Amino acid sequence: MGLVSPEDEVLTDARFARDQSILYSLLIILLSIPVAWYVARLVATPLQELMKQNEAIMAFDFDATKQVHSVVLEVHQLSRITEQLKKTIKQFADVSTMLGEEDNFERLLKKSVQEMQTIVGMEYGAIWLKQDQQFVLQTKPAKDFLLPTAFSYSDTLSQPLVQHLLDGTTSPTTKFVQFEYQEQTLAMVVAPLINQEQKLVGMSAAFSFQQRKVMPRVLSFIDALSSLVTVAIENRHLIETQKNLLEAFIRLTAGAIDAKSPYTGGHCQRVPELTKMLASAAVEQQQGVFADFSMSEAQWEELYIASWLHDCGKVTTPEYVVDKATKLETIYDRIHEIRTRFEVLKRDAQLDYWQQIAKGVSAEQQQQLQQQLEQTLQQLDEEFAFVAKANIGGEFMEPQDIQRLQQIGQRTWQRTLDDRLGLSHMELDRRNEPPRSLPVTEFLLADKPEHIIHRREDEKISDDNPWGFKLNVPEFKYNRGELYNLSIARGTLTEEERYKINDHIVQTIIMLDKLPFPDHLKGVPQIAGGHHEKMDGSGYPKQLTKEQMPITARMMAIADIFEALTAVDRPYKEGKSLSQSLKIMRFMCDDQHIDADIFALFLNSGIYLDYAKAYLKPEQIDEVDINDYLPQNA
């Protein structure tokens, strides 16, 4: 049968079933491709979005991320964890930025405590820092929750709060405890602050009178945050310590300058106070010239340092120059030498008289010699009185006075001792002339070569100096010639000594310019060194005009002048009254020596009177009508 049956008939059904099966398979495959693609996209798209978000998180771009939703449970859970990770990293980054940017130590501590409270969700917080084996409270506690201000390991542990706080420092990790306190359940998180040397430097804590449950991962986050806070606190504390050291050094320097010359008294302390008063008054102005004037915290620090160091160059000024009360004074008053010479001349006159008598003279001749002796002695007394009065420097020396000094100086006396004996090698070096044979005839008053002290090369300032000083430098450092000093027309200072006193501002700028001030204090040398400049450019040491000077330097100039005028601790003058001082300063405004606008502020704000009540003697404070002193152009 099989041999005679047709093949097509036998396989027809089988071939149909095969073809149909292939067709169905192709249809299923074709239908499965979009389904598989769709399913793959359901999984791949969220994963790709999560990948982009992780890349954004790695770049700290938290604004570009958001939670990804997916029907796939695992992908959804991964998205939720990624979102939590983003929030954690962002929070950590925000705290890091906040701690890094905060430059105030007290605010840094408060913000650190507030962040900890926020993270653990508690109402109260505090931070203690270790000082001399004690934990000292740094942040002000809330009124309704009193915290121990200081405690140590030696304190009693009967207080539950202190006990748990101390327990919290025995472990390097953050602890969470709940206990009965003041008849309530107190929840507390304690984080020890451990520095890079693994030393405990303090602790921070958050408190709540409501029951709390703090997850272990939150405590781990607090651990990481505490390490960051510790570094920030130590860095800021180091900066604060350095600032305190700098401030103490500044006050020490100013105090040393005042102590060096007792006649300047508290000048270096009063000028900063008066300058601060002026700057504060300018900041408060809502209209007028100073309406837009303001000062940042950094600028206040800059002004504070500049005002305290404005006269630091005075450490280079010899006391005998600053305190020179008479014309012949150096380290001592040389009027005593001249008095001795007059005494020698008087003894010589008496000796000559007796030598004449010893030769034998008539009664009439003896009477004449007696009259001559009395006239000579009287004339020498009068001449010395004139020289002594000239030495005081209280009155203006007229040309005829100087001529009389020259005549008196022509008197001679005999020196029989070597004037090189007992001298230092430096003084001997100034004597270029060979010694003369004894006895030597000396002038009563003289300007000798050894009276000249030359300026060393390192003391000279060239015209192209790097500081921009414009100075009229005297040829010599000092000229101690007797006639030269006694002939000073007004006051007690020579041109050389006046330059030396003025040189303190030059030295102030040079000294401050050498200090490595940070950027926000770069203006200290300019402010401190500008208080002797004048608005018209005739001041020193740079001959700056008003427009070239910082306004704070112009304020300090007025503070410096007013303090100097009213000071009662100077040997060469009495403190002037309030009206006298303001009158002088008004003239200085008219002559464009001081800033008229600032002087008007000084008057209108009442600073002149506030300062007077604080620092002047009662008899100096007389009646003042500020309208009599207000500048016309202000």
Secondary structure, 3 states (H helix, E strand, C coil): CCCCCCHHHHHHHHHHHHHHHHHHHHHHHHHHHHHHHHHHHHHHHHHHHHHHHHHHHHCCCHHHCCCCCCCCHHHHHHHHHHHHHHHHHHHHHHHHHHHHHCCCHHHHHHHHHHHHHHHHCCCEEEEEEEECCEEEECCCCCCCCCCCCEECCCCCCCCHHHHHHHHHCCCCCCEEEEEEECCEEEEEEEEEEECCCCCEEEEEEEEECCCCCCCHHHHHHHHHHHHHHHHHHHHHHHHHHHHHHHHHHHHHHHHHHHHHCCCCCCHHHHHHHHHHHHHHHHHHCCCCCCCCCCCCHHHHHHHHHHHHCCCHHHHHCCHHHHCCCCCCECCCECHHHHHHHHHHHHHHHHHHHHHHHHCCCCHHHHHHHHHHHHHHHHHHHHHHHHHHHHHHCCCCCCHHHHHHHHHHHCCEEEECCCCCCCCCHHHHHCCCCCCCCCCEEEECCCCCHHHEECCCHHHCCCCCCCCCCCCCCCCCCEECCHHHHHCCCCCCCCHHHHHHHHHHHHHHHHHHHCCCCCHHHCCHHHHHCCCCCCCECCCCCCCCEHHHCCHHHHHHHHHHHHHHHHCCCCCCCCCCCHHHHHHHHHHHHHCCCCCHHHHHHHHHCCHHHHHHHHHCCHHHCCCCCHHHCCCCCC
